[in-house]
Amino acid sequence: MAYFYLDDGNPESEDYESNYLYFNADDPGCIQKMTMLAQILESVPVCQKRSVAEKFLQREMSG
């Protein structure tokens, strides 16, 4: 088990469980998707990161 941390820009954001996306680090497909997500989020403003991440994950999980 591993996690992807989304800093939402709020104070103490690391204290909120909803800012962590947990995934199976033993699955190469999961690692690849989380790497793609990290690359996408590099250019996204902090205030939009959660929305972009949710859309990305919905798309990846549905197809």
C-alpha positions in Angstrom: 0.0 0.0 0.0 1.2 3.5 -0.9 -0.3 6.9 -1.1 -0.4 10.0 -3.3 -0.7 13.2 -1.3 -2.6 16.1 -2.7 -1.8 19.4 -1.0 -4.9 21.4 -1.2 -3.2 24.6 0.0 -5.0 24.7 3.3 -3.2 24.9 6.6 -2.6 21.5 8.1 -3.7 19.8 4.9 -1.7 16.7 5.7 -4.0 16.1 8.7 -7.0 15.4 6.4 -7.5 11.8 5.2 -9.2 13.1 2.1 -5.9 14.5 0.8 -4.4 11.1 0.4 -5.1 8.7 -2.5 -4.1 5.2 -1.5 -3.1 2.7 -4.1 -1.5 -0.7 -4.5 2.2 -0.1 -5.0 2.8 -3.7 -6.0 0.7 -3.2 -9.2 2.8 -1.8 -12.0 -0.3 -0.4 -13.6 -1.1 1.6 -10.5 2.4 3.0 -10.3 2.2 4.0 -14.0 -1.2 5.8 -13.4 0.1 7.6 -10.3 3.2 8.7 -12.3 1.0 10.0 -15.1 -1.2 11.8 -12.5 1.9 13.4 -10.9 3.0 14.7 -14.3 -0.4 16.1 -15.1 -0.6 17.8 -11.7 2.8 19.6 -12.1 1.2 22.3 -14.3 -2.1 22.6 -12.5 -2.8 25.4 -9.9 -3.1 24.1 -6.3 -6.8 25.1 -6.2 -7.6 22.8 -9.1 -5.4 19.8 -8.3 -8.2 17.9 -6.5 -10.7 18.3 -9.3 -8.2 17.3 -11.9 -7.1 14.3 -9.9 -10.7 13.1 -9.4 -11.5 13.5 -13.1 -8.3 11.6 -14.0 -9.1 8.7 -11.6 -12.7 8.5 -12.7 -11.6 8.2 -16.3 -8.9 5.6 -15.5 -11.3 3.5 -13.4 -14.1 3.5 -15.9 -12.1 2.6 -18.9 
